[in-house]
Amino acid sequence: MLRGRLWEGIKLYEEESIGSSLMKEYMLKELKNGRRIDGRAFHEIRRVEIRPGSYTKSCGEAWLSLGGTKVLVGVSADIGEPFPDTPEKGVMVSNVELLPLASPSFEPGPPDENSIELARIVDRALRSSKYVDLDRLAIAPGKLVYLLFLDMYVLDHKGNLADALTLATVVALARSKIPKVSLSSDGTPIVMDEQIPVPVSDPVINFTFVRIGDYILLDPSLEEEIASDAMITMAIDGQGRVCSIQLRRGFFRDVEIKKMYEIAREKRKELMSSLEGVLKVGQETT
Amino acid sequence: MLYVEKKPEKLIDENGLRTDGRRPREMRPIKMEVGVLDRADGSALVEWGGNRILAAIFGPREVHPKHMALPDRALVRVRYNMAPFSTPERRKPGPDRRSIELSKVIRNALEQAIFVEKYPGAAIDIFVEVLRSDAGTRVAGITAASLALAEAGIAMKGLVAACSIGKIGDVIVVDPGHDEDMWGDADMPIAVMFEDRLITLLQMDGPMDESQFSEALSLGMSCCELIYELQKEALRRPFVFVERKVVGGDQTV
């Protein structure tokens, strides 16, 4: 029953098995020697490859691979009414699709708790860091605003979807353009030919850690995710502040959480220096 | 559209008091009662500020559907649900994205405390119903569900106590109320299994720098400790009467 699905899938909760406990033993042995099974250092991020969409039907796209985890994020826009409790802000809607082609344990159907959690992790990071300036997405405050839809597609699940999706979304938004809308004298919207960039600020980056035994590892691979005792994701903004946290599985001690925050802050600086090029379009707007 | 929330002018006034008159490190009044439902295996009612939360446990019991059963441990399921009348504006009944996510993190927070290996093949169903909501429903829900688990006699490593920490401007406040939840700058719910000081739920929303974060984290631990003491008191209370009869009972009867 377990054989085919042993190593796959985010449904860790149902899928722990004898196989994963053997794998965990092996991992712990290697970690004791200061090695991860793929040869990385404990706080080393896998290779990131980004292909921002150059020709897109939507407002913007980004394809990203994080050590083989492949995701594609599309940004679409529309105009409509704001939410009644935020009449002066644009609307942003996030959705994650765990496509059945990404893992044998993903099934078609309405979003499950994992896909909802992932979408909310990305959404919270963007919102609490104010990455997208929603105030500037209001056209006629209280009446008409831009609606931004962030559709995140998981194409190949090899661990750490949260970080891959967040980074891809940040890049896609930085490079997105939306049609300019002005208002006629009687208040009806006129859609112009001119395209304007989505107003974004300093990128927010999510960092996912797992704990295996007493070892804290950054950017877990799928095997590490499955063998892990606990998993947490935290978002760091341009000022090194922590913007959102989600303890996703297991437990951590308070000293471990403070330590991970420190590591994440350092790693953000490191990552940003290599990202400047891809984020260029967005940088020009701020 | 009948109920539009109005933002208060200031969340903290010139005397350093919050909109409901509390000081930054003052919690709202909390009331806990265990064993409030007859049919459930364990239950608890928690009133925390304006929150009114009912938790019930069914199990360990047979798993339905059967294929969900785990051969080596109990299946823990959580349903967090808000009543349509728990907020001024009616909520659509049934689970939304928020409550599905909360059910998941609450399940993790409580599962860490249960000896799941003791009940292979069984289900432990935890229901958290928010009857009236006033900010901090997830932490009040965890506090209630943990009491209900204990009352159901489920083998546990410890009680899980939970509390929220907020930020208004640069001030870290404990147990944010409704206004602070709506318009505050950050919110950090935390749940702790106190016997070993293990954090089993941690979420955060809104930026904090390093010193604010470590202040919030240590305040969160202290608040949970306070809740933990109350939980122990609430669990003991139904038995106080019995205890008195045995120890100080009238010898002449």
Interface residues (C-beta under 8 A of the other chain):
Chain A: E14 P84 D85 P111 E113 N114 I116 E117 A119 R120 R124 R127 S128 S129 I232 M234 D237 Q239 G240 R241 V242 C243 S244 I245 Q246 L247 R248 R249 G250 F251 F252 R253 D254 I257 K258 Y261 R265
Chain B: M1 V4 E5 M68 L70 R97 R98 I100 E101 S103 K104 V105 N108 Q112 A186 M188 M193 R197 L198 I199 T200 L201 L202 Q203 M204 D205 G206 P207 M208 D209 E210 F213 S214 L217 S218 M221
